[in-house]
């Protein structure tokens, strides 16, 4: 019996998908993503509004929502739930995607993608130079802010159920997580 290994896909392969295809390129594999739940979308909207309002009011850069593509390597193109690129690094923003590590990414965990968000994607974010990684767990009503250090990602701020989290790179930005999870 002949066995063939699947060839790792590249961004060139991924780019051939029709516009709007709900997929990510993760470690050379095209992974289809189901539509997020309404709870997921509420969290994304609420947190995105708070971050975007803070960023715009201070002219700090730009905030992007899914399905903005973040190209981090030939074999890794992700669509985080939220992305922030500082004004000083705006050169990585291209018409079709962001080429390189953004300053901040937010991943809202879901049953279909949570494992990849916390394993391969987190490692790629860390090694590519993402400065801050927010993990939002709707089931646990948890928000954890991780800061990239010479030793990798470390927890900078964390709250479960109630309390506030703050950003290490958006000076003065903090979120009452009860607002994020209200009614969910």
N, C-alpha and C positions, 0 to 999 in steps of 0.2 A: 504494500500500500504506500503510495507516494504522499508525503506530507510537504506542504508548502507553507512558508511563513508569510503572513501578511506584511506587505511593505509599509513602513511608516509613512504617513501622509505628511505633506509640507504645507506651508501657507499657500503655495501655488495651487495645490489640490483643493484646499479649503475655499480659495477665492472663486473656484468654479461653481460653487453652490449658488442657487438662485438667491437673489436679494431677499432678506427677511427670513431665511431658513433658520429655525431655532436650533443652532448647533454651535459647538465650540471645538477647537482643535486642542486636544489634551494629550501630551506625550506622543504625538504622531497619530492619534486616533481621532476620527471625527465622531463626536458624541452628540447625539440628538437630545434636546432638552424639551420636556413637556412645558406647556404654558404654566406660569406660576399661579398659585392659588390666589384668591382674592385677599386673604390675610397677608400673604407675602407681598402683594402689591400695595396694600395699605401701609405696611411697615416701610416699604421702599419709598412710597410717596411722602410719608411723614418725615422720615429721617432725611430724605433727599431735600425736602423743602427747608428743613432747619439748616442743613449744611450749605445749601445754595444761597439762602438768605444771608447767612454769615459771610460767605465768600464774596458775594456781589456787593454787599454793603461796605466791604473793606478793599474791594478791587484786588483780591488775592490771586485770582486765576479763574479756572473754569471747572464746572461740575458736569459730569455726564452720567446718563442713566443707561441701563440695558436697553438695546443691544449694541452699545458701542463696543467695538472690538479693540482689544489691547494685544498688540503683537509683541511678545516677549522673547521669542526665539523662532527658528525655522519650524519647530514642531509644537509650539505652544501659542495659541491665540485664544484668549479668554474674553468673556463678556460678564464682567462683575456687575453686581446690582447697582453700585454707585462707584464713581471714579472722580478723583480730584487731581488736576494738574495745576501747579502753581504758575503764576504769571511768568516768573523767571525761567521756566522750563517749557514754555508754550511751543517751542520749536518741534517738540515730539508729536504735536497734534497735526495730523494730516487730514485731507478731505475725507478719506474713507475709513480711517482708523487712527489709533494712537500707536506710534512706533517707539517702544521703550517703556521703561517702568514709570508709571504715574507716581505721584507723591503719596496718594492714599487710595485704598480700595476697600469697599464694603462688600462682603458676601453674606447674604441672608440664607441660612441653611434650610434646605428642603430635603425630603426623603430621597428624591432622585439624584441630588447633586451634593449633598452634605459631606459624604465621605471624600469625594474628590476635592471639595473646597478645603477640607482640613488636612489633606495629605499632599498629593502632587501639586495642586495649585498653590497651596501655602508655601511649599518649598521653592517653587519657581518665583513666586512673589518675593520671597526672602532673598534668593540668590541673584535675582535681577535688579534688586535695589529699591523695591517699593519701601518707602519710609514708614508707613503706618498701615496696618491691616486690621479692619474691624470685622469681628465675627458676631453675627446676630442670630441667636437661636430662638425662634418663635415658640417652640415647644416648652423650653425652659424659661422663657422670658428673660433672656440673658443677653447682655452686650459686653463684649470684651474687646478692648483696644490694645493692640500689640504694636510695639515700637521696634523697628529694626535697629539692632546694635551690632557691634563687631562680633558678638556671640550669637547672632541671629535674632529672631523675634522673641521679645520678652513682654509679659503683661505690664502695661503702663496704667491701665484703668479698667475696672470691671464692676458691673452691678447686675444683680439678679432680682427681678420682681419690682423692686423700688430702688431709688437712689439715682445718682448721676454718674455719668462717665465723661471724661474730658479727653481732648486731643492733645497729643504731644507736638504736633506741627501746626495746628490752627490755634495760635496763641489766644487764650481766652474763650475758646469754644467748649461748651459743655452741654450735655443733653440729659434731661430728666427722662429716664427710660419709661416711666409711667405714661408719658405722652406718646411714646413710640408704640407701646403695646395696648393703649386704651381701647377697651371694648373687644379685645381679642381673647 
